[in-house]
Amino acid sequence: MQVISLIDQNHTDVIKLAGAVLARGGLIVYPTETCYGLGADATNKKAIDLVYAYKGNRQGKPISIAVADQHMAQKYVSINQTALNIYKHFLPGPVTVISRSLSQVDPRLESLNHTLGIRIPGYPFILQLLKSFNCPVTATSANTSGQKNPYSLADFKKYTSLTKIKFIDLFIDAGVLPERLTSTVVDTTLNEPSVLRQGEIIIPDTPGQVFITDSEAATIDIAKNLLPNLRKNFSAKPLIFALQGELGAGKTRFAKGIAQALGITEIITSPTFTIINEYPYKKGKFIHIDTWRLERGEELSELGLAEMLQKNNVLVIEWMQKVKPILEKIAAARQAQIIWVTIDYLSLTKRKIKYLL
Amino acid sequence: MKNIKTILAIDTSCDETSVAVTQEDRVLTNIIASQIEFHKEYGGVVPMLAKRMHLQLLDPAIKHALSRSRLTFSDLDAIAITIGPGLAPALEVGIEKAKELAQKHKLPIITVNHLEAHLLSSLAKNSQGKPQRQFLFPLLGVLVSGRHTELVLVHDFGKYEIIGQTQDDAAGEAFDKVARMLNLGYPGGPIISEFAKHGKPIYKLPIPMLHSNDLNFSYSGLKTACLYKLKELLPKAGKQFFYDFSASFEQTIVLSITLKLDKAIRIYKPKQIVMGGGVFSNLRLRNAVRQLARKNGLPSLAPVSKKLFNDNAAMVGVCAWYQSKRCEPLKDITKIDRIPQYKL
């Protein structure tokens, strides 16, 4: 392992030297604004073999890549609105942004969902190096698996075995780095605005089915009063309340009202994390679903939507936009009645609630 | 009946496939499949749902957990399985697997409540039996995660009383949703915590349930307040705004929890405060709870490693061991079923 001290005067030389090592598939250790990182050409299979052999005990674990800027990142991942927001405000900096991979790097670096982490280090020298090398470089801490993150050459030597040190061709020594934690990882592939808007339904304003509520309690009451009328009309048919409305509009409040009408006394909490909550009531089940964390709407049918549509069961589905197509199909097959509900903000406390059969 | 000591524990209550091997209250291995990521080796690319269904990951995770602890099925005394609360189809996968293994290897099954496991996660020790810890009853448990926000009065092992809980969203969920409003990706909790370090809490947000007399929590109002603030401020936001807003939001969440906890301490006079759940990975919340306990002259406990904060099977194994000391395992394992809304 060659060690080269980075000083103001030798940046160009070090860039040339590191570039040559990377180009022939070698490994470098480089400074970042967090700890020292392990660099290899992310598009070179042999180099990535070495990275995994060096790191040890992390077969199959994805590794992020470092690029010089957003322009370079776009060659490797598709950047959506959420990602763009983070690139704009926080990069270069200690944030790793996960996006859909365009499969331009070694597949082992991607996650199980075909996503890839992008890092634009807030360390000007490394950005120059990446720009000059013009190919992404792995961005993982330079320690072997299970060891402490290195913040200096001394750290690195202390925690890395001699056998493993032999894997490294070049150590770019920038002295002792400030002990900042490793980067924060954000996944930008879930809940894009575009996904949530898909198939949105528009309910016209007609008298008799538009309500203005001015409190959370009033939203609960609307739902509570709506259910008995529907039961009269549809007897034991399974009912599905398909809800759309922004974050915080009151979708869970609406679900609380339906549950109260069914005589359920348990507290109805948000199903966002568990996706499906079910509560038995006298004649069947009240099932409260939130699709917010689902990647695709079809997942709901795999989670047993058809089996949920039993006689007397009542479903409330939040973020129905995601599941609208399969909802209509399965509901028809199971002879369930869908009630489309939208809740719109009018003000901080006022909501407009509309429904359509 | 033989004393139960070595347990293979499985938790498939939501997104994570986790398998652990525990010996009494010591954790030998604690495998969380998404972190070890064997999928490529074993199952190729796994879509989100398959991950949630735990089908591909469970067998390799079991194999991995046993081999890493250098044990085989013949060394085990029992299998522990989470039966709720959680996502029904996901719970079923773990339960079926537990039954299959129990039958094949003639092992008893201990069914575990995921919430109780979080509550006891502070008692989990490393494989050397460190650190020494014990509960002082009655104690006050604070559970804060992506799906729970609860205050639990613990009279003894197995004697739990929920004295406060969320009426709508969990605190961890509020983090994720506000991160979504800020367009910061998912999961939002860690990134808000990170950004909060660089910001000042200069934005006034309403502290949820400040004026309610009970010990309950609610985060829907805070969500709406954030949405309105952001509609006004986000279009002209710069980097510092994200930092400051994250700090303001984080502080509001921390206050919403410590204010209720303070009230609960005064009412119930516990001897100890115990933390559990993924949101305690947030250092500011952990420190605030510690400080509050200290102010009241109480010791506090939090899990010893980050892995034990989030959903994991090691806490399930430890919880099962404590259960085994007070009750016999189930006789008829065919009757074991998932309980998605399992209460403490």
Interface residues (C-beta under 8 A of the other chain):
Chain A: R58 Q59 G60 K61 P62 Q81 T82 A83 N85 I86 H89 F90 P94 V95 V97 I98 R108 S111 L112 N113 H114 T184 V185 V186 D187 T188 L190 N191 E216 E246 L247 G248 G250 T252 R253 E266 I267 T269 S270 T272 F273 T274 I275 I276 N277 E278 Y279 R293 L294 E295 R296 E299 E302 L303 G304 Y345 L348
Chain B: C14 Q35 I36 E37 F38 H39 K40 E41 V45 V46 P47 M48 L49 K51 R52 M53 P85 G86 L87 A88 P89 S145 G146 R147 Q165 T166 Q167 D168 D169 A170 G172 E173 D176 K177 R180 M181 N183 L184 G185 Y186 P187 G188 P190 I191 E194 S220 G221 K223 T224 A225 C226 L227 Y228 A237 G238 K239 F242 P340 Q341
